[in-house]
Amino acid sequence: MKRRLDHGFSIVELIIVIGILALLSAITVPIGLNIFQKQQVARMEQDIENILKKAQNNAIYLKNDSDWGVKISSNAFVLFQGSTYGTRDTSSDESYNLSAGASYQTNYTGDEIVFGKFSGEPYEIINEQKTIKEGVGAVTISSGSISRTINIAKGQMIYQTIN
């Protein structure tokens, strides 16, 4: 009588294991992506908030006796010295690259936020003129279904809200 030794796995066992792995992947990948997007948006929000606060503080503490502002573009924010981005002192520009994969929106006309010297009040630029921003200004950062908003209100420091 010959004895048969079985080595390895049967095809049924392999299919079951592959099915379990596929199920686990289908559950964990969306969760991991959501966590990644939350971290990415939170990190970018903190960077943008710091840039805005730096501009506001430079204006309040009369650095170079000037207004300070932030110009928002699709992939960078530029901290600038002057009443408008167009008339700024380019030697004081500080450019901050922001992560691709997120979108930025603001309710400021021309995507410029200027803080008045000494007061630190936020202005928007309309036709190359500083105009006091009516209501609360905002910069919103979004990635996928995650978004966060930085609020800029007259007479207040910059603060954030989580959507």
Backbone torsions as a table, in degrees:
resi	resn	phi	psi	omega
1	MET	NA	125.9	179.0
2	LYS	-90.0	140.0	177.4
3	ARG	-101.2	129.4	-179.5
4	ARG	-97.8	127.4	177.9
5	LEU	-100.5	128.0	176.6
6	ASP	-95.6	126.8	176.5
7	HIS	-124.5	142.3	176.5
8	GLY	90.8	-169.7	-177.1
9	PHE	-110.8	151.3	175.4
10	SER	-81.8	163.9	-180.0
11	ILE	-62.6	-33.7	178.9
12	VAL	-65.7	-43.0	178.3
13	GLU	-63.1	-41.7	178.6
14	LEU	-63.6	-42.3	179.3
15	ILE	-63.9	-39.9	178.6
16	ILE	-63.8	-45.0	-179.7
17	VAL	-64.0	-44.1	179.0
18	ILE	-62.7	-40.2	177.5
19	GLY	-62.8	-42.0	178.8
20	ILE	-64.8	-43.9	178.6
21	LEU	-62.8	-40.0	178.5
22	ALA	-64.6	-40.6	178.8
23	LEU	-64.2	-46.0	178.2
24	LEU	-61.4	-41.3	178.0
25	SER	-63.7	-41.7	-179.5
26	ALA	-63.7	-28.3	179.6
27	ILE	-84.5	-44.0	-171.7
28	THR	-82.8	-29.3	-178.0
29	VAL	-62.5	-48.6	178.0
30	PRO	-62.1	-37.2	178.6
31	ILE	-64.8	-45.1	178.8
32	GLY	-63.7	-39.7	178.3
33	LEU	-64.6	-41.6	178.4
34	ASN	-62.5	-44.2	178.2
35	ILE	-62.7	-42.6	178.0
36	PHE	-61.3	-44.7	179.9
37	GLN	-64.0	-41.0	178.3
38	LYS	-61.1	-44.5	180.0
39	GLN	-65.8	-40.9	-179.9
40	GLN	-62.9	-47.0	-179.4
41	VAL	-65.8	-42.7	179.6
42	ALA	-62.7	-41.7	179.1
43	ARG	-65.2	-44.8	179.6
44	MET	-66.8	-39.1	178.3
45	GLU	-61.1	-42.4	179.5
46	GLN	-64.4	-41.3	177.8
47	ASP	-61.5	-47.3	-178.6
48	ILE	-65.9	-42.5	178.4
49	GLU	-60.0	-41.9	178.6
50	ASN	-63.4	-39.3	178.2
51	ILE	-64.4	-45.4	178.9
52	LEU	-63.2	-42.6	178.6
53	LYS	-65.0	-37.4	178.1
54	LYS	-63.5	-43.2	178.0
55	ALA	-62.6	-45.1	-179.5
56	GLN	-64.0	-42.9	179.0
57	ASN	-66.0	-40.3	177.2
58	ASN	-58.9	-40.3	179.4
59	ALA	-69.7	-44.7	-177.9
60	ILE	-63.2	-42.9	-176.6
61	TYR	-90.6	15.4	172.3
62	LEU	55.1	39.8	176.6
63	LYS	-61.0	123.0	-176.9
64	ASN	56.7	23.1	178.1
65	ASP	47.8	53.0	-172.8
66	SER	-145.4	160.5	166.0
67	ASP	-70.3	158.1	175.7
68	TRP	-134.4	147.7	-179.0
69	GLY	-147.5	177.5	178.7
70	VAL	-132.4	128.1	175.4
71	LYS	-102.4	128.9	-177.3
72	ILE	-103.1	126.1	171.8
73	SER	-124.1	-178.6	-173.9
74	SER	-66.5	-29.5	-176.5
75	ASN	-127.9	4.3	-179.2
76	ALA	-155.2	156.1	170.1
77	PHE	-117.3	137.8	179.2
78	VAL	-116.5	121.6	172.8
79	LEU	-84.1	123.8	-176.6
80	PHE	-132.9	158.0	177.0
81	GLN	-103.9	126.2	178.5
82	GLY	138.3	171.9	-177.0
83	SER	-78.2	-25.1	175.8
84	THR	-144.6	160.6	177.5
85	TYR	-64.9	-36.5	-178.7
86	GLY	-67.8	-28.7	-178.2
87	THR	-110.7	19.3	-173.6
88	ARG	-71.1	166.4	170.7
89	ASP	-90.0	102.4	-173.0
90	THR	-65.0	-19.3	179.9
91	SER	-70.2	-17.5	179.7
92	SER	-98.3	0.2	-178.2
93	ASP	-60.6	138.3	171.1
94	GLU	-127.2	118.2	-177.7
95	SER	-102.5	136.4	-179.7
96	TYR	-124.0	115.2	177.5
97	ASN	-78.3	140.5	-179.6
98	LEU	-115.5	156.4	-176.2
99	SER	-62.2	138.8	169.1
100	ALA	-74.3	161.6	179.5
101	GLY	95.9	-0.5	175.4
102	ALA	-132.0	156.1	178.5
103	SER	-115.0	152.3	-177.5
104	TYR	-126.0	134.5	176.9
105	GLN	-135.5	148.6	176.1
106	THR	-140.9	156.4	175.7
107	ASN	-100.7	19.3	175.3
108	TYR	-90.3	135.2	177.3
109	THR	-65.7	131.5	177.6
110	GLY	75.4	5.0	178.3
111	ASP	57.2	32.1	174.3
112	GLU	-119.7	134.9	174.9
113	ILE	-122.1	118.8	-178.3
114	VAL	-116.7	135.6	177.9
115	PHE	-107.3	126.2	-177.9
116	GLY	-68.1	141.1	179.8
117	LYS	-63.4	145.6	-177.9
118	PHE	71.1	-49.1	-176.6
119	SER	-81.5	-32.7	-176.1
120	GLY	73.2	10.9	-179.5
121	GLU	-67.9	139.0	-179.8
122	PRO	-79.6	137.2	176.7
123	TYR	-124.9	155.3	168.1
124	GLU	-113.5	159.3	-177.9
125	ILE	-103.7	119.4	176.8
126	ILE	-124.2	119.7	-177.2
127	ASN	53.4	46.1	178.3
128	GLU	62.3	21.4	178.5
129	GLN	-122.7	138.3	175.3
130	LYS	-70.5	129.2	178.6
131	THR	-131.8	132.3	179.4
132	ILE	-60.5	131.5	179.5
133	LYS	-72.1	121.7	176.8
134	GLU	-78.3	133.9	179.3
135	GLY	74.7	-159.3	-177.9
136	VAL	-95.8	126.9	173.7
137	GLY	-81.9	156.6	-177.0
138	ALA	-149.8	146.9	169.0
139	VAL	-122.7	124.6	-178.4
140	THR	-113.6	131.3	178.0
141	ILE	-110.4	130.7	-178.6
142	SER	-134.1	145.9	172.1
143	SER	-150.1	115.5	-175.9
144	GLY	62.0	-127.9	-179.5
145	SER	-93.4	3.2	-177.0
146	ILE	-98.7	132.3	174.0
147	SER	-145.6	150.3	177.2
148	ARG	-138.1	148.8	-176.2
149	THR	-123.8	135.9	172.9
150	ILE	-104.5	123.4	-178.4
151	ASN	-100.6	141.3	-179.1
152	ILE	-129.6	105.8	-175.6
153	ALA	-116.4	145.8	178.4
154	LYS	-58.6	132.7	176.8
155	GLY	78.7	5.8	-179.4
156	GLN	-131.5	157.9	171.9
157	MET	-75.4	165.7	-178.1
158	ILE	-71.5	137.1	178.5
159	TYR	-140.8	164.8	-173.6
160	GLN	-119.6	153.2	172.7
161	THR	-129.1	148.1	-179.6
162	ILE	-105.4	126.1	179.0
163	ASN	-93.1	NA	NA
